[in-house]
Amino acid sequence: MADRNVRPPSWTLASALITQGIAAIIVPSCAPGATPADRNVVFWHWSDALPARVILIDDEGRIPKNPASWA
């Protein structure tokens, strides 16, 4: 939609939530093999301090360690 200069409804929703001070939303996962129970958290504001504090817990070591790991 954005490629056609049409504002996606998700952008309108995000803008409304941001205006209300909400920093993230939980959405269904669209990853290959994802089940209806799988979810993602989409953050538009985060930091290491409240009120938008995010702490990464990667007990299984699945998150890349540096930018080169994403390739």
C-alpha positions in Angstrom: 0.0 0.0 0.0 2.8 2.4 0.9 4.3 1.8 -2.5 1.1 3.1 -4.0 1.1 6.2 -1.7 -1.8 4.7 0.3 -1.4 4.9 4.1 -1.7 1.3 5.4 -4.4 0.9 8.2 -1.6 -0.5 10.5 0.1 2.9 10.3 -3.1 4.7 11.3 -3.5 2.2 14.2 0.1 2.7 15.3 -0.3 6.5 15.2 -3.4 6.4 17.3 -1.7 4.1 19.9 1.4 6.3 20.0 -0.8 9.3 20.6 -2.2 7.4 23.6 1.3 6.8 25.0 1.4 3.1 24.0 4.9 1.9 23.1 4.2 -1.5 21.5 1.6 -4.0 20.3 1.3 -7.8 20.3 0.5 -9.2 16.8 0.1 -12.6 15.3 3.3 -14.1 13.8 3.5 -14.5 10.0 6.8 -16.4 10.1 7.0 -19.6 8.2 5.7 -22.5 10.4 4.1 -20.1 12.9 1.0 -21.4 14.6 -2.1 -19.4 15.6 -0.6 -19.3 19.1 2.7 -17.6 18.0 2.9 -13.9 18.6 5.4 -11.0 18.0 5.8 -7.8 19.9 6.2 -4.7 17.7 7.9 -1.8 19.5 7.9 1.7 18.2 9.4 3.2 21.4 11.8 1.4 23.7 14.8 2.1 25.9 16.7 0.8 28.9 14.7 3.1 31.2 11.0 3.3 32.2 8.3 3.8 31.0 9.4 1.9 27.8 12.0 -0.4 29.3 12.8 -3.5 27.3 15.1 -6.2 28.6 16.1 -9.0 26.2 16.1 -12.5 27.5 17.7 -15.0 25.1 18.1 -18.1 27.2 18.3 -20.3 24.1 21.0 -18.1 22.4 18.8 -17.6 19.3 19.2 -13.8 18.9 22.1 -12.6 16.7 25.0 -11.1 18.8 26.0 -8.3 16.4 24.9 -6.8 13.0 27.0 -9.3 11.1 25.0 -12.1 12.6 21.9 -11.0 10.8 23.3 -11.6 7.4 
